[in-house]
Structures are given as structure tokens and as C-alpha cells.
Amino acid sequence: MIEDYNVYVYSKKEWIKLFLQGGAIGFCIGILFYSSIIGAILLGSYGFIFVQNKKKQKIEERKWILNLQFKDGLSSVSAALNAGYSVENAFHQAVMDLKLMYPADAFIVQEFEGMVRQIKMNMTVEEVLMDFSIRSKIEDITNFAEVFVTAKRTGGDIVKIIRRTCKTIGDKVEVKREILTMITGKKFETSIMCLIPFCIILYLRLFSAGFLEPLYNNTFGAVFMTIVLILYYFVYKLAHKIMKIEI
């Protein structure tokens, strides 16, 4: 079980690998924009930013995977309840079903196994679900936990609530999956557009070196290229922010 899904801890090997990738990108940009080893080394520090950006991406990917798997977990719990199991035993049955769909180290398998262990230690299902929602910080899981707790307190039909919640989450996940599929092409186009400025500069440096010569090895050129890089970075971040759609 993961203590906090909003926190991602790199292994030493993973951190070094990503830092070298980001450093290499920054170094190449430094050579391309400044034609200077000093500038390249300074931009090589982009490796630190690259590592942080990748961490955010990995956190989002992990939470999306957990969200997808949670939908299947709820389906298994709902099926067990329909078969006559109690709520507590339904989670135990769901673990066996999930192990047929996912490997043993899958997020949802580990989480449901942890919940079953906690229930056996006399924790209530409500407490277990609320703990899961706090650690995952995923809207669908939080909503389900709150609805479940309210239903338990007011004596609502748990089976009906879980079935309806499962359908709602499933519909929401499918809509998001369709949107992601639709904008995949746009993301690729954005990536190509982001590479165009570098390709143009590289082309000019290889085939018309004299055209860019006034921008290198002087203060004005360094300041101009720095402004261009800053503007490019903000445009790059804006483009990716536009592509990020919350549902």
C-alpha cells in the first residue's frame, strides 16, 4: 500500500537516468542557442527541472491507473454483494477476482488486500475506505467513500449505491478515455511544433552559419537568445496546460 499517491519517490538509478536525460537536453540546447560550453553547462542544470516534471507526470499516470483499476474493483465488490456476500466479505471476494485480472503487485490488488487486512483487525469498512480516499486523493474514490459512509449511517441500500456508483465512475472513465484518445493526435502535433524552432536554428547553423553569427559570442546575442528561450518555455508549458483536460 502506498502512503500518499501524491508523493513519488525515485529509486537512485531512476533519478540518475532522468537527470542525465534532462541534462543532455539542456546541454544540447545550450550549444544550439549559445554556441558556448559555459552556456551548455548552465542549461545542463535543466536536468533538475526535468526530474521534477517527470515526477509530476508519473504521479498523474499512477493515479489514472489506480482510477481505472478502482472501477474494476468496485465491479467485483458489486458482483459479490449481488451474490449475497456481506460488505466485509465482498471485499475479500473482490481481491480474488482482481488477482485474475491484474498481477499481484497492481495498485488495486495491494490496496484491496490492505483493506481486507484492516477489516480483519476490526477496522470498519467506512474507516478503511476513508483512509484509502485520503491517501489516493482521487475524486472518484473520495466521492465513493463519502457516499458509502453516509449510506451506512442512514441505513441506505448499499448494494444499489455501489452498483450506481460503479456505473457513474465507469461512464466518467470512458469519457475521459475517449477524450485522451481524441487529443493524442493533437499532443503529437504540439510536440512536433515545439521541435520546429530548434530544427530551424540547427538548419541555419549547418547550412547558413553566417546568418546567425551576430547572435553568438556577444552580450546582445546572449540576452536575445535567453529571452527567446524563456518565451519558448512559457509557450511550451501553456501548450501542455491546454492539452490537460480535467473531467
Contacts in CASP RR format, 6 or more apart in sequence:
PFRMAT RR
TARGET T0000
AUTHOR 0000-0000-0000
METHOD contacts of the structure
MODEL  1
MIEDYNVYVYSKKEWIKLFLQGGAIGFCIGILFYSSIIGAILLGSYGFIF
VQNKKKQKIEERKWILNLQFKDGLSSVSAALNAGYSVENAFHQAVMDLKL
MYPADAFIVQEFEGMVRQIKMNMTVEEVLMDFSIRSKIEDITNFAEVFVT
AKRTGGDIVKIIRRTCKTIGDKVEVKREILTMITGKKFETSIMCLIPFCI
ILYLRLFSAGFLEPLYNNTFGAVFMTIVLILYYFVYKLAHKIMKIEI
1 110 0 8 1.000
1 111 0 8 1.000
1 114 0 8 1.000
1 135 0 8 1.000
2 107 0 8 1.000
2 110 0 8 1.000
2 135 0 8 1.000
3 135 0 8 1.000
4 135 0 8 1.000
4 137 0 8 1.000
5 59 0 8 1.000
5 62 0 8 1.000
5 63 0 8 1.000
5 66 0 8 1.000
5 135 0 8 1.000
5 136 0 8 1.000
5 137 0 8 1.000
5 138 0 8 1.000
6 59 0 8 1.000
6 137 0 8 1.000
7 59 0 8 1.000
8 55 0 8 1.000
8 58 0 8 1.000
8 59 0 8 1.000
8 62 0 8 1.000
10 18 0 8 1.000
10 51 0 8 1.000
10 55 0 8 1.000
15 51 0 8 1.000
18 47 0 8 1.000
18 50 0 8 1.000
18 51 0 8 1.000
18 54 0 8 1.000
19 47 0 8 1.000
19 48 0 8 1.000
19 50 0 8 1.000
19 51 0 8 1.000
20 47 0 8 1.000
21 47 0 8 1.000
21 50 0 8 1.000
22 44 0 8 1.000
22 46 0 8 1.000
22 47 0 8 1.000
22 49 0 8 1.000
22 50 0 8 1.000
22 51 0 8 1.000
23 43 0 8 1.000
23 44 0 8 1.000
23 45 0 8 1.000
23 46 0 8 1.000
23 47 0 8 1.000
23 50 0 8 1.000
24 44 0 8 1.000
25 44 0 8 1.000
25 46 0 8 1.000
25 47 0 8 1.000
25 50 0 8 1.000
26 40 0 8 1.000
26 43 0 8 1.000
26 44 0 8 1.000
26 46 0 8 1.000
26 47 0 8 1.000
27 40 0 8 1.000
27 41 0 8 1.000
27 43 0 8 1.000
27 44 0 8 1.000
28 40 0 8 1.000
29 40 0 8 1.000
29 43 0 8 1.000
29 46 0 8 1.000
29 198 0 8 1.000
29 229 0 8 1.000
30 36 0 8 1.000
30 39 0 8 1.000
30 40 0 8 1.000
30 42 0 8 1.000
30 43 0 8 1.000
30 44 0 8 1.000
31 37 0 8 1.000
31 40 0 8 1.000
32 198 0 8 1.000
32 201 0 8 1.000
32 202 0 8 1.000
32 205 0 8 1.000
33 43 0 8 1.000
33 201 0 8 1.000
33 225 0 8 1.000
33 228 0 8 1.000
33 229 0 8 1.000
34 40 0 8 1.000
34 43 0 8 1.000
34 216 0 8 1.000
34 222 0 8 1.000
34 225 0 8 1.000
35 205 0 8 1.000
35 216 0 8 1.000
35 217 0 8 1.000
36 216 0 8 1.000
36 217 0 8 1.000
62 107 0 8 1.000
63 136 0 8 1.000
63 137 0 8 1.000
63 138 0 8 1.000
65 107 0 8 1.000
66 107 0 8 1.000
66 108 0 8 1.000
66 111 0 8 1.000
66 136 0 8 1.000
66 138 0 8 1.000
66 141 0 8 1.000
67 138 0 8 1.000
67 140 0 8 1.000
67 141 0 8 1.000
67 173 0 8 1.000
68 173 0 8 1.000
69 98 0 8 1.000
69 102 0 8 1.000
69 106 0 8 1.000
69 107 0 8 1.000
69 108 0 8 1.000
70 108 0 8 1.000
70 138 0 8 1.000
70 140 0 8 1.000
70 141 0 8 1.000
70 169 0 8 1.000
71 140 0 8 1.000
71 166 0 8 1.000
71 169 0 8 1.000
71 170 0 8 1.000
71 173 0 8 1.000
72 98 0 8 1.000
72 101 0 8 1.000
72 102 0 8 1.000
72 108 0 8 1.000
73 94 0 8 1.000
73 97 0 8 1.000
73 98 0 8 1.000
73 108 0 8 1.000
73 112 0 8 1.000
74 144 0 8 1.000
74 162 0 8 1.000
74 165 0 8 1.000
74 166 0 8 1.000
74 169 0 8 1.000
75 166 0 8 1.000
76 93 0 8 1.000
76 94 0 8 1.000
76 97 0 8 1.000
76 98 0 8 1.000
77 90 0 8 1.000
77 91 0 8 1.000
77 93 0 8 1.000
77 94 0 8 1.000
77 162 0 8 1.000
78 159 0 8 1.000
78 162 0 8 1.000
78 163 0 8 1.000
78 166 0 8 1.000
79 97 0 8 1.000
80 89 0 8 1.000
80 90 0 8 1.000
80 91 0 8 1.000
80 93 0 8 1.000
80 94 0 8 1.000
80 97 0 8 1.000
81 87 0 8 1.000
81 90 0 8 1.000
81 158 0 8 1.000
81 159 0 8 1.000
81 162 0 8 1.000
82 159 0 8 1.000
82 163 0 8 1.000
83 93 0 8 1.000
85 93 0 8 1.000
87 125 0 8 1.000
87 158 0 8 1.000
88 119 0 8 1.000
88 125 0 8 1.000
91 112 0 8 1.000
91 115 0 8 1.000
91 116 0 8 1.000
91 119 0 8 1.000
91 125 0 8 1.000
92 116 0 8 1.000
94 112 0 8 1.000
95 109 0 8 1.000
95 112 0 8 1.000
95 113 0 8 1.000
95 116 0 8 1.000
98 106 0 8 1.000
98 108 0 8 1.000
98 109 0 8 1.000
98 112 0 8 1.000
99 109 0 8 1.000
102 108 0 8 1.000
102 109 0 8 1.000
103 109 0 8 1.000
111 132 0 8 1.000
115 125 0 8 1.000
115 128 0 8 1.000
115 129 0 8 1.000
115 132 0 8 1.000
118 127 0 8 1.000
118 128 0 8 1.000
118 131 0 8 1.000
119 125 0 8 1.000
119 128 0 8 1.000
125 148 0 8 1.000
125 152 0 8 1.000
126 145 0 8 1.000
126 148 0 8 1.000
126 149 0 8 1.000
126 152 0 8 1.000
129 144 0 8 1.000
129 145 0 8 1.000
129 148 0 8 1.000
129 149 0 8 1.000
130 145 0 8 1.000
130 149 0 8 1.000
132 141 0 8 1.000
132 145 0 8 1.000
133 141 0 8 1.000
133 142 0 8 1.000
133 144 0 8 1.000
133 145 0 8 1.000
133 146 0 8 1.000
136 142 0 8 1.000
140 169 0 8 1.000
140 172 0 8 1.000
140 173 0 8 1.000
143 165 0 8 1.000
144 165 0 8 1.000
144 169 0 8 1.000
147 161 0 8 1.000
147 165 0 8 1.000
148 158 0 8 1.000
148 161 0 8 1.000
148 162 0 8 1.000
151 157 0 8 1.000
151 158 0 8 1.000
151 161 0 8 1.000
152 158 0 8 1.000
172 247 0 8 1.000
175 247 0 8 1.000
176 245 0 8 1.000
176 247 0 8 1.000
179 245 0 8 1.000
179 247 0 8 1.000
183 243 0 8 1.000
183 245 0 8 1.000
186 243 0 8 1.000
187 243 0 8 1.000
190 239 0 8 1.000
190 240 0 8 1.000
190 243 0 8 1.000
193 239 0 8 1.000
194 236 0 8 1.000
194 239 0 8 1.000
197 228 0 8 1.000
197 232 0 8 1.000
201 212 0 8 1.000
204 211 0 8 1.000
204 212 0 8 1.000
205 212 0 8 1.000
214 220 0 8 1.000
214 221 0 8 1.000
215 221 0 8 1.000
215 224 0 8 1.000
215 225 0 8 1.000
END
